[in-house]
Amino acid sequence: MHPHVKKILVSEEEIKKRSLELGKQITEDYNDSERKPLFIALLKGSVPFLAELIKHIDFDLEIDFMDVSSYEGTESLRDIRILKDLDRSILGESIVLVEDIVDTGRTVKEVTRLLMNKGATDVRVVSLLDKPSRREVEVSIDYIGFEIPNEFVIGFGLDFNELYRNLPFVGVLKDECYK
């Protein structure tokens, strides 16, 4: 285990197993759809989850990326900034928004609103982690990997000041590393 990790919340094996289950569910949900959804991943944290998830989806798919910022260190800024927008039009598209973690809900709510304003027909959300105890706004998460307690997590894409994204598990960062 990494020396800055207090404990592992979700192991690499658990992530792979749950990604397989979510991929099968998404495949089933869109199996009868004539047009398959566009997967939009929020940079940078969702990239490892996206890479694992799409291995288990059994239809041809397209992906795109948005970079939005709402955090500085461990605190939510309550201000969503778009740092990179989509590379294509989504007019008339069904969207699966891929997120690493939903806590306050503000990012998912704002990005969903933005995607609908850009002409998406619908937006479904798949998130590796859900932290409902931190929710400030109501959001719908269609596919949840794991519900976690209110602890500061790192690994499998999640960072603290851009570090620890490459850990193969989701762990809790030791308090002394950020206080």
TINUKE-73679 format. One record per residue: residue in one letter; x, y, z of N, C-alpha, C, O in turn. Coordinates in steps of 0.1 Angstrom, whole numbers, padded with zeros to 4 digits, always signed. Layout:
AXYZXYZXYZXYZ;...
% end
This chain:
M+0008-0012+0000+0000+0000+0000+0009+0012+0000+0020+0012+0006;H+0004+0023-0006+0011+0036-0007+0013+0042+0007+0003+0041+0015;P+0024+0048+0010+0026+0053+0024+0017+0065+0027+0016+0068+0039;H+0011+0071+0018+0002+0082+0021-0013+0078+0022-0022+0086+0024;V-0015+0065+0020-0029+0060+0021-0032+0054+0035-0025+0046+0040;K-0043+0060+0041-0047+0055+0054-0053+0041+0053-0051+0033+0061;K-0062+0039+0043-0069+0026+0041-0074+0026+0027-0076+0036+0020;I-0076+0013+0022-0082+0011+0009-0097+0010+0010-0102+0001+0018;L-0105+0018+0003-0119+0017+0003-0125+0007-0007-0134-0001-0004;V-0119+0008-0019-0123-0001-0030-0111-0006-0037-0103+0001-0042;S-0110-0019-0037-0098-0026-0043-0099-0026-0059-0109-0023-0065;E-0087-0028-0065-0086-0029-0079-0096-0040-0084-0102-0039-0094;E-0096-0051-0077-0105-0063-0081-0119-0059-0080-0127-0062-0089;E-0123-0052-0070-0137-0047-0069-0141-0037-0080-0152-0038-0085;I-0132-0029-0083-0134-0019-0094-0137-0026-0107-0146-0023-0115;K-0128-0036-0110-0129-0044-0123-0143-0051-0123-0149-0051-0133;K-0146-0058-0112-0159-0066-0111-0171-0056-0113-0180-0060-0121;R-0171-0045-0106-0182-0036-0107-0183-0029-0121-0194-0027-0126;S-0172-0026-0127-0172-0021-0141-0177-0031-0151-0185-0027-0160;L-0175-0043-0149-0180-0054-0157-0196-0054-0156-0203-0054-0166;E-0201-0053-0144-0215-0053-0141-0222-0041-0147-0232-0042-0153;L-0215-0029-0145-0221-0017-0151-0221-0017-0166-0230-0013-0172;G-0210-0022-0172-0209-0023-0186-0220-0032-0192-0226-0029-0202;K-0223-0043-0185-0234-0052-0190-0247-0045-0189-0256-0046-0198;Q-0249-0038-0178-0262-0031-0176-0264-0020-0186-0275-0018-0192;I-0254-0012-0189-0255-0002-0199-0257-0008-0213-0265-0003-0221;T-0250-0019-0216-0253-0026-0229-0267-0030-0230-0273-0028-0240;E-0273-0036-0219-0287-0040-0219-0296-0029-0221-0306-0029-0229;D-0293-0018-0214-0302-0006-0215-0302+0001-0229-0312+0006-0232;Y-0292-0001-0236-0291+0006-0249-0292-0004-0261-0291-0001-0272;N-0293-0017-0258-0294-0028-0268-0304-0025-0279-0301-0027-0291;D-0316-0021-0275-0327-0019-0285-0327-0005-0291-0335-0002-0300;S-0318+0004-0287-0317+0017-0292-0311+0017-0306-0300+0011-0308;E-0317+0024-0315-0311+0025-0329-0298+0033-0328-0288+0029-0335;R-0298+0044-0321-0286+0052-0320-0280+0050-0306-0287+0051-0296;K-0268+0046-0306-0260+0043-0293-0256+0057-0287-0254+0066-0295;P-0254+0057-0274-0250+0070-0268-0236+0073-0270-0227+0065-0273;L-0234+0086-0269-0220+0092-0269-0216+0092-0255-0223+0097-0246;F-0204+0087-0252-0198+0087-0238-0190+0099-0237-0180+0101-0244;I-0193+0107-0227-0186+0120-0224-0179+0118-0210-0187+0117-0200;A-0166+0118-0210-0159+0116-0197-0154+0130-0193-0149+0138-0201;L-0155+0132-0180-0150+0144-0174-0135+0142-0170-0132+0134-0161;L-0127+0151-0176-0112+0150-0173-0109+0156-0159-0116+0164-0155;K-0099+0151-0153-0090+0140-0157-0094+0127-0149-0090+0116-0153;G-0101+0129-0138-0104+0118-0129-0111+0106-0134-0109+0095-0130;S-0120+0108-0144-0128+0097-0149-0121+0088-0159-0126+0078-0163;V-0109+0092-0164-0103+0084-0175-0100+0070-0171-0103+0061-0179;P-0094+0066-0160-0092+0052-0157-0105+0044-0156-0106+0033-0161;F-0116+0050-0150-0129+0044-0150-0135+0042-0164-0140+0031-0167;L-0134+0052-0172-0139+0051-0186-0132+0040-0193-0138+0032-0199;A-0118+0039-0191-0110+0029-0198-0115+0015-0194-0115+0006-0202;E-0117+0013-0181-0122+0000-0176-0136-0003-0180-0139-0014-0184;L-0145+0007-0179-0159+0005-0182-0161+0001-0196-0169-0008-0199;I-0155+0008-0206-0159+0006-0220-0154-0008-0225-0158-0012-0235;K-0145-0014-0218-0141-0028-0221-0153-0038-0220-0153-0048-0227;H-0163-0034-0213-0174-0043-0209-0187-0039-0216-0197-0044-0212;I-0186-0029-0225-0198-0025-0232-0198-0031-0246-0188-0030-0254;D-0209-0038-0249-0209-0046-0261-0216-0040-0273-0226-0046-0278;F-0212-0028-0276-0217-0021-0289-0206-0011-0292-0198-0007-0284;D-0206-0007-0305-0196+0003-0309-0200+0016-0303-0212+0020-0302;L-0190+0023-0298-0193+0036-0291-0183+0046-0295-0172+0044-0299;E-0187+0059-0293-0178+0070-0294-0176+0077-0280-0185+0076-0272;I-0165+0083-0279-0162+0090-0266-0157+0104-0270-0152+0107-0280;D-0160+0113-0260-0155+0127-0261-0152+0131-0246-0155+0124-0237;F-0145+0142-0245-0141+0146-0232-0144+0161-0229-0144+0169-0238;M-0147+0164-0217-0148+0178-0212-0139+0179-0200-0137+0169-0193;D-0133+0190-0198-0125+0193-0186-0132+0204-0179-0134+0215-0183;V-0137+0201-0167-0144+0210-0158-0137+0211-0145-0132+0201-0140;S-0137+0222-0139-0130+0224-0126-0140+0229-0116-0147+0239-0118;S-0139+0223-0104-0147+0228-0093-0140+0226-0080-0146+0230-0069;Y-0128+0221-0080-0121+0219-0067-0107+0226-0067-0101+0228-0077;E-0103+0230-0055-0090+0234-0052-0085+0227-0040-0091+0230-0029;G-0076+0218-0041-0071+0210-0030-0083+0201-0026-0086+0192-0034;T-0088+0202-0014-0098+0193-0009-0112+0199-0009-0122+0193-0005;E-0113+0212-0013-0125+0220-0011-0132+0223-0025-0125+0227-0034;S-0145+0221-0025-0153+0225-0036-0154+0240-0037-0156+0247-0027;L-0152+0246-0049-0152+0260-0050-0166+0265-0053-0169+0277-0052;R-0175+0256-0055-0189+0260-0058-0191+0268-0071-0201+0274-0073;D-0181+0267-0079-0181+0274-0092-0175+0265-0102-0163+0261-0102;I-0183+0261-0112-0179+0252-0122-0174+0259-0134-0180+0268-0139;R-0161+0256-0137-0155+0263-0149-0152+0252-0160-0147+0242-0157;I-0156+0256-0172-0153+0247-0183-0139+0250-0189-0137+0261-0194;L-0130+0241-0188-0116+0243-0192-0114+0237-0206-0106+0243-0214;K-0122+0227-0210-0122+0221-0223-0136+0217-0227-0142+0209-0219;D-0141+0222-0238-0154+0218-0242-0153+0206-0252-0142+0202-0255;L-0164+0201-0256-0165+0190-0265-0159+0193-0278-0158+0205-0283;D-0155+0182-0285-0149+0184-0299-0159+0183-0310-0156+0186-0322;R-0172+0181-0307-0182+0179-0317-0195+0183-0312-0197+0186-0300;S-0205+0184-0321-0218+0188-0318-0225+0175-0311-0222+0164-0315;I-0234+0178-0302-0241+0167-0296-0256+0168-0298-0265+0162-0292;L-0260+0177-0308-0274+0179-0311-0280+0166-0315-0276+0159-0324;G-0291+0162-0308-0299+0150-0310-0292+0137-0305-0297+0127-0307;E-0281+0139-0297-0274+0127-0292-0279+0123-0278-0283+0132-0270;S-0279+0110-0276-0281+0105-0262-0267+0104-0256-0257+0100-0262;I-0266+0108-0243-0253+0110-0237-0252+0101-0225-0262+0100-0217;V-0241+0094-0223-0237+0088-0210-0225+0096-0205-0214+0096-0210;L-0228+0103-0194-0218+0112-0187-0210+0103-0178-0216+0098-0168;V-0197+0102-0179-0188+0094-0171-0181+0103-0161-0174+0112-0165;E-0183+0099-0148-0178+0107-0137-0170+0098-0128-0173+0087-0126;D-0160+0104-0122-0152+0096-0112-0159+0095-0098-0160+0085-0092;I-0164+0107-0094-0171+0108-0081-0182+0119-0081-0180+0129-0087;V-0193+0116-0075-0203+0126-0073-0204+0128-0058-0208+0119-0050;D-0201+0141-0054-0203+0144-0040-0213+0155-0038-0225+0152-0035;T-0210+0167-0040-0219+0178-0038-0230+0177-0049-0242+0182-0046;G-0227+0172-0060-0237+0171-0071-0237+0183-0081-0243+0183-0091;R-0230+0193-0077-0230+0206-0085-0224+0204-0099-0229+0209-0108;T-0213+0197-0100-0206+0195-0113-0216+0187-0122-0218+0191-0133;V-0221+0176-0117-0230+0168-0126-0242+0175-0130-0246+0175-0141;K-0248+0183-0120-0260+0191-0124-0257+0201-0134-0265+0203-0144;E-0246+0208-0133-0243+0219-0142-0239+0213-0156-0243+0219-0166;V-0231+0203-0156-0227+0197-0169-0239+0191-0176-0240+0192-0188;T-0248+0184-0169-0260+0179-0175-0268+0190-0181-0273+0189-0192;R-0270+0201-0173-0277+0213-0179-0271+0218-0191-0278+0221-0201;L-0258+0219-0191-0251+0224-0203-0252+0215-0215-0255+0219-0226;L-0251+0202-0213-0253+0192-0224-0267+0192-0229-0269+0191-0242;M-0277+0194-0221-0291+0195-0226-0293+0208-0234-0300+0208-0244;N-0287+0219-0229-0287+0231-0236-0280+0231-0250-0284+0238-0259;K-0270+0222-0251-0263+0220-0264-0271+0211-0273-0267+0208-0285;G-0283+0205-0269-0291+0198-0278-0291+0183-0276-0297+0175-0284;A-0285+0178-0265-0286+0163-0262-0301+0160-0259-0308+0167-0254;T-0304+0148-0264-0318+0143-0262-0320+0138-0247-0331+0140-0242;D-0310+0132-0241-0310+0128-0227-0296+0126-0223-0287+0124-0230;V-0295+0127-0209-0281+0125-0203-0283+0115-0192-0291+0117-0182;R-0276+0104-0192-0275+0094-0181-0261+0096-0175-0252+0098-0182;V-0261+0093-0162-0248+0095-0155-0243+0082-0150-0251+0074-0143;V-0231+0078-0152-0224+0067-0146-0212+0072-0138-0204+0079-0143;S-0212+0069-0125-0201+0074-0117-0195+0062-0109-0202+0053-0104;L-0182+0062-0109-0175+0051-0101-0179+0052-0087-0181+0042-0080;L-0179+0064-0081-0181+0066-0067-0193+0076-0065-0195+0086-0072;D-0200+0074-0054-0211+0083-0050-0209+0086-0035-0208+0076-0027;K-0209+0098-0031-0207+0103-0017-0220+0111-0014-0219+0123-0013;P-0231+0104-0011-0244+0111-0009-0244+0120+0003-0252+0129+0004;S-0236+0117+0013-0236+0125+0025-0231+0139+0023-0233+0148+0031;R-0225+0142+0011-0220+0155+0008-0229+0163-0002-0226+0174-0006;R-0240+0157-0006-0249+0162-0016-0254+0176-0012-0260+0177-0001;E-0253+0185-0021-0259+0199-0019-0270+0202-0028-0279+0210-0025;V-0270+0195-0040-0281+0197-0049-0286+0183-0054-0278+0173-0053;E-0298+0182-0057-0304+0169-0062-0299+0166-0076-0301+0174-0085;V-0294+0154-0077-0290+0149-0090-0294+0134-0092-0295+0127-0082;S-0295+0130-0104-0298+0116-0107-0286+0109-0112-0280+0114-0122;I-0282+0098-0105-0271+0090-0110-0277+0077-0114-0282+0069-0106;D-0276+0074-0127-0282+0062-0133-0275+0049-0130-0281+0039-0128;Y-0262+0050-0129-0253+0038-0127-0243+0042-0117-0234+0051-0119;I-0243+0035-0105-0233+0038-0094-0224+0027-0092-0229+0015-0090;G-0211+0029-0092-0202+0019-0089-0202+0015-0074-0205+0004-0070;F-0199+0025-0065-0198+0023-0051-0202+0035-0044-0199+0046-0047;E-0210+0033-0033-0213+0044-0024-0203+0044-0013-0199+0034-0007;I-0197+0056-0010-0186+0057-0001-0189+0067+0010-0198+0076+0008;P-0183+0066+0022-0185+0076+0032-0178+0089+0029-0170+0090+0019;N-0180+0099+0038-0174+0112+0036-0160+0112+0040-0157+0117+0051;E-0151+0107+0032-0137+0107+0034-0130+0112+0022-0135+0110+0011;F-0118+0118+0023-0111+0123+0011-0104+0112+0004-0095+0106+0010;V-0109+0109-0008-0103+0097-0015-0094+0100-0027-0095+0111-0033;I-0085+0091-0029-0076+0093-0040-0074+0079-0047-0079+0069-0042;G-0068+0080-0059-0065+0067-0066-0076+0064-0077-0087+0070-0077;F-0072+0056-0086-0080+0052-0098-0086+0065-0104-0098+0065-0108;G-0077+0075-0106-0081+0087-0113-0083+0099-0104-0082+0110-0108;L-0087+0096-0091-0089+0107-0082-0076+0112-0076-0067+0104-0074;D-0075+0125-0074-0062+0131-0071-0063+0140-0058-0074+0143-0054;F-0052+0143-0053-0050+0155-0044-0039+0163-0051-0027+0158-0051;N-0042+0175-0055-0032+0184-0062-0025+0176-0073-0013+0177-0074;E-0032+0169-0081-0028+0162-0093-0020+0149-0090-0015+0143-0099;L-0018+0145-0077-0010+0133-0074-0020+0122-0071-0032+0124-0068;Y-0015+0110-0072-0021+0097-0067-0031+0092-0078-0037+0081-0075;R-0033+0098-0089-0043+0093-0099-0040+0079-0103-0049+0072-0107;N-0027+0075-0103-0023+0062-0109-0024+0051-0099-0021+0039-0103;L-0029+0053-0087-0031+0042-0078-0042+0033-0084-0052+0038-0089;P-0040+0019-0083-0050+0010-0089-0062+0008-0081-0070-0001-0084;F-0063+0015-0070-0075+0013-0061-0079+0027-0056-0073+0037-0059;V-0091+0027-0049-0095+0040-0043-0092+0039-0028-0097+0029-0021;G-0084+0048-0023-0080+0048-0009-0083+0062-0003-0086+0072-0009;V-0082+0062+0010-0083+0074+0018-0070+0080+0021-0060+0073+0026;L-0068+0093+0017-0055+0100+0019-0054+0103+0034-0063+0107+0041;K-0042+0100+0039-0039+0103+0053-0040+0118+0055-0037+0127+0047;D-0046+0122+0067-0049+0136+0070-0037+0145+0069-0038+0156+0064;E-0025+0140+0074-0013+0148+0074-0008+0152+0061+0000+0161+0059;C-0013+0146+0050-0009+0149+0037-0016+0161+0031-0011+0167+0021;Y-0027+0165+0037-0034+0177+0031-0038+0187+0042-0044+0197+0038;K-0035+0185+0054-0038+0195+0065-0026+0203+0069-0027+0212+0078;
% end
